[in-house]
Amino acid sequence: MVLRTRLAVGAVVLFLAIGAQCVTSHYHDARIRGDMQAKAEALKDEINRRFPTGTRRSDFGPFAASWTGWHATSGNDHYLSVGQIPSPVWYCGPWDVVVIVRFKDERLMDTAVNRIGLNCP
């Protein structure tokens, strides 16, 4: 009887510990996602203020080149990463929160914030 009680208490303690870890991890990840989203929105606002629609790509280039995080160009878009967030899926590594600066005919068209999974199969 004592052994059964101890096993039951141990199982309950283990269940509570795992549950607490899951809840703590969820809130931690949510805080990181919120912080990175706010950081990306601030960068997007700065870009929109400094480089209004119609700005030449050549005028934006030095700003992108001086960005301290990773940055890349793909087609007509510039990507500026503000940081990483935990992946929303278990099979991927961290995702990057990026500001995308879109150009058309070498003129700035718009900006957007997005999350991209570079470490995902």
Phi, psi and omega per residue, in radians:
M1 nan -0.754 -3.139
V2 -1.122 -0.705 3.129
L3 -1.109 -0.730 3.128
R4 -1.116 -0.706 3.123
T5 -1.129 -0.763 3.125
R6 -1.105 -0.727 3.104
L7 -1.116 -0.709 3.127
A8 -1.134 -0.778 3.116
V9 -1.113 -0.739 3.112
G10 -1.071 -0.723 3.122
A11 -1.135 -0.710 3.123
V12 -1.143 -0.761 3.122
V13 -1.086 -0.773 3.117
L14 -1.084 -0.763 3.118
F15 -1.066 -0.773 3.131
L16 -1.153 -0.677 3.133
A17 -1.136 -0.759 3.118
I18 -1.135 -0.748 3.111
G19 -1.068 -0.744 3.126
A20 -1.122 -0.697 3.117
Q21 -1.108 -0.742 3.138
C22 -1.110 -0.754 3.140
V23 -1.148 -0.792 3.133
T24 -1.069 -0.781 -3.141
S25 -1.097 -0.719 3.134
H26 -1.059 -0.821 -3.123
Y27 -1.196 -0.623 3.091
H28 -1.096 -0.833 3.132
D29 -1.094 -0.710 3.135
A30 -1.116 -0.679 3.112
R31 -1.128 -0.757 3.117
I32 -1.090 -0.765 3.123
R33 -1.066 -0.739 3.122
G34 -1.134 -0.735 3.127
D35 -1.107 -0.776 -3.124
M36 -1.205 -0.628 3.094
Q37 -1.106 -0.767 3.129
A38 -1.120 -0.702 3.119
K39 -1.112 -0.725 3.127
A40 -1.182 -0.712 3.107
E41 -1.097 -0.672 3.110
A42 -1.126 -0.734 3.096
L43 -1.133 -0.746 3.114
K44 -1.027 -0.772 3.120
D45 -1.100 -0.699 3.111
E46 -1.120 -0.761 3.119
I47 -1.095 -0.771 3.137
N48 -1.100 -0.593 3.127
R49 -1.276 -0.755 -3.078
R50 -1.407 -0.507 -3.063
F51 -2.290 1.507 -3.119
P52 -1.170 2.864 3.092
T53 -0.907 2.344 -3.126
G54 1.730 -0.138 3.107
T55 -1.097 2.452 3.127
R56 -1.214 2.539 3.115
R57 -1.032 -0.633 -3.131
S58 -1.128 -0.482 3.079
D59 -1.331 -0.509 3.130
F60 -1.443 -0.468 -3.059
G61 -0.881 -0.851 3.141
P62 -1.075 -0.610 3.089
F63 -1.113 -0.811 3.135
A64 -1.109 -0.720 -3.122
A65 -1.151 -0.493 -3.121
S66 -1.527 -0.053 -3.111
W67 -1.115 2.301 -3.050
T68 -1.386 -0.455 3.048
G69 -1.407 -3.118 3.109
W70 -1.252 2.582 3.071
H71 -2.499 2.646 -3.105
A72 -2.597 2.806 3.057
T73 -2.140 2.332 3.090
S74 -2.408 1.957 -3.102
G75 1.079 -2.109 -3.132
N76 -1.661 0.090 -3.044
D77 -1.930 2.495 2.967
H78 -1.878 2.392 3.113
Y79 -2.029 2.200 3.092
L80 -2.113 2.026 -3.113
S81 -1.489 2.382 3.080
V82 -1.809 -0.203 3.120
G83 2.697 -3.083 -3.092
Q84 -2.005 2.691 3.080
I85 -2.244 2.733 3.057
P86 -1.065 2.473 -3.131
S87 -1.114 2.467 3.071
P88 -1.336 -0.145 3.127
V89 -2.180 2.603 -3.004
W90 -1.242 -0.422 -3.001
Y91 -1.617 0.119 3.141
C92 -2.074 2.731 2.996
G93 -1.376 -2.998 -3.133
P94 -1.024 2.600 3.081
W95 -1.751 2.679 3.081
D96 -1.707 2.463 3.011
V97 -1.723 2.142 -3.023
V98 -2.224 2.699 2.921
V99 -1.800 2.194 3.126
I100 -1.790 2.186 3.106
V101 -1.920 1.998 -3.053
R102 -1.747 2.398 3.111
F103 -2.135 2.628 3.012
K104 -2.459 2.255 -3.088
D105 0.940 0.722 3.090
E106 1.129 0.322 3.095
R107 -2.132 2.455 3.134
L108 -1.131 2.235 -3.140
M109 -1.783 -0.897 3.139
D110 -2.868 3.019 3.097
T111 -2.252 2.692 3.136
A112 -2.659 2.715 3.030
V113 -1.848 2.376 -3.140
N114 -2.616 2.902 3.055
R115 -2.010 2.338 3.135
I116 -2.284 2.458 3.135
G117 -1.760 1.641 3.116
L118 -1.378 -0.382 -3.103
N119 -1.776 0.656 -3.051
C120 -2.173 2.277 -3.118
P121 -1.166 nan nan
